[in-house]
Each structure stands twice: as C-alpha cells, then as structure tokens.
Amino acid sequence: MRKKYTDHYHVRRRKSALAYYYRHKEKILAKHAAKPKDPYRFKWGWSKKGFDPNEVVEYYKQQLAKQENRCVVCGSEEGLCLDHNHSTNQLRGILCRTCNLALGNSKEDPKRLEGLIKYLSDWS
C-alpha cells in the first residue's frame, strides 16, 4: 500500500517547522529585528577572494561618491554591487545587479558584447 503524501517524512518535517514558526513568530521576528544590519555586510564575501574587507569598503565608498550613487552603465540607483575582474582580481566600478549579471554572463568578452549589440540593433 502506498503512503499518503502527508505521511512522508519531508512533509511532516515541513509542517512541524511551519507550526513552530507560527507558534513562535513574534519571538523570531523580534530577534531578527533587533540585529542591526551592517550596511557593508557584503565585505565579508570579498575576504574569501583575497581582498582586505576594510579596503573594499573604502574603495566602495569612493567609487559610490565618484559615480553619484548610480550604476556606471545604466544609471540605476537600485541593487548596486562592486564589480571586479575575475582573472586579475582588480576592483573596477560599481554596477547594478542587472548590469553585473549581464557582464558576468557574457564572460567579460568584448567580442561577445559587441555581437549582442549588433544582434539587438539588427532586430530593433
């Protein structure tokens, strides 16, 4: 005889986790709200790449002031992140998340980006 879907372990476990959350919701939310968020919390990811976190924050502040709190490519003010060259590990400018992903997905290849520009202009 097959088990009902609700009898499977992962379903029971998820149900109990949700039940726990709703039972203790105020306590959980208060705990997370009490933690002050570090505006430069991204810096710890850079230490794994071989950068000094404090230098990264200083560079980020300088670039942000130089670029007037905007993405250097599209001018967006939302979701800004620090870009770097993956082969040389050199810090570059500040891009919005969309532009940074586009650059990364193109493998930072100028010929590929030029090809994409030509493709878009042909279809516009």
C-alpha positions in Angstrom: 0.0 0.0 0.0 1.3 3.5 -0.9 1.8 6.1 1.7 -0.2 9.2 1.5 1.7 12.3 0.6 1.2 13.8 4.1 2.8 10.7 5.6 6.2 11.3 4.0 9.0 12.5 6.4 9.8 15.7 4.5 6.2 16.8 4.5 5.8 16.1 8.2 9.0 17.9 8.9 8.0 20.9 6.9 4.6 21.0 8.6 6.2 20.9 12.0 8.7 23.6 11.1 5.9 25.9 9.9 3.9 25.1 13.1 6.9 26.1 15.2 7.3 29.3 13.2 3.7 30.3 13.6 3.8 29.4 17.3 6.9 31.5 18.0 6.5 34.1 15.2 6.7 37.2 17.5 9.9 35.9 19.2 11.6 35.1 15.9 10.7 38.4 14.2 11.8 40.4 17.3 15.2 38.5 17.3 15.8 39.4 13.6 14.6 43.0 14.0 16.9 43.6 17.0 20.0 42.8 14.9 21.4 45.9 13.4 22.2 45.3 9.7 25.7 46.2 8.6 25.3 48.4 5.5 28.6 47.0 4.3 27.9 43.3 5.1 29.0 42.4 1.5 32.6 43.0 2.6 33.0 39.5 4.1 32.4 37.8 0.8 35.4 39.8 -0.6 37.8 38.4 2.1 37.3 34.9 0.6 38.5 36.3 -2.7 41.7 37.6 -1.2 40.7 41.2 -0.5 41.0 43.1 2.7 37.4 43.8 3.8 38.2 47.3 5.1 39.9 48.3 1.9 36.9 47.1 -0.1 34.6 49.2 1.9 36.8 52.3 1.4 37.0 51.7 -2.3 33.2 51.1 -2.5 32.6 54.5 -0.7 35.0 56.3 -3.0 33.5 54.8 -6.2 30.0 55.4 -5.0 30.8 59.1 -4.4 32.5 59.3 -7.8 29.6 57.7 -9.6 27.0 59.7 -7.7 25.3 56.6 -6.2 24.5 55.2 -9.7 25.4 52.3 -11.9 28.2 53.3 -14.2 26.5 51.5 -17.2 22.7 52.2 -16.9 22.5 54.9 -14.2 20.2 52.8 -11.9 20.3 53.5 -8.2 19.0 50.1 -7.1 20.9 46.9 -6.2 24.4 48.3 -6.6 27.3 46.0 -6.3 31.1 46.2 -6.7 32.5 44.7 -9.9 35.9 43.1 -10.2 37.9 41.4 -12.9 37.9 37.6 -12.3 41.2 37.0 -13.9 43.3 39.8 -12.3 41.1 40.3 -9.2 41.2 44.1 -9.8 38.3 46.1 -8.4 36.5 48.1 -11.1 33.4 50.2 -10.8 30.0 49.8 -9.2 27.3 48.3 -11.3 23.6 47.5 -10.6 22.9 43.8 -10.2 21.4 43.5 -13.7 24.4 45.0 -15.4 26.8 43.0 -13.3 25.0 39.7 -14.2 25.0 40.7 -17.9 28.7 41.3 -17.8 29.3 38.0 -15.9 27.1 36.0 -18.2 28.9 37.4 -21.3 32.1 36.0 -19.7 33.5 39.6 -19.8 34.2 39.1 -23.5 34.1 42.4 -25.6 33.5 40.5 -28.8 30.5 38.7 -27.4 29.1 42.0 -26.1 29.7 43.7 -29.5 27.9 40.7 -31.1 25.0 41.2 -28.8 24.8 44.9 -29.5 24.8 44.2 -33.3 22.1 41.5 -32.8 19.9 43.9 -30.9 20.4 46.7 -33.4 19.5 44.3 -36.3 16.2 43.4 -34.6 15.3 47.0 -33.5 
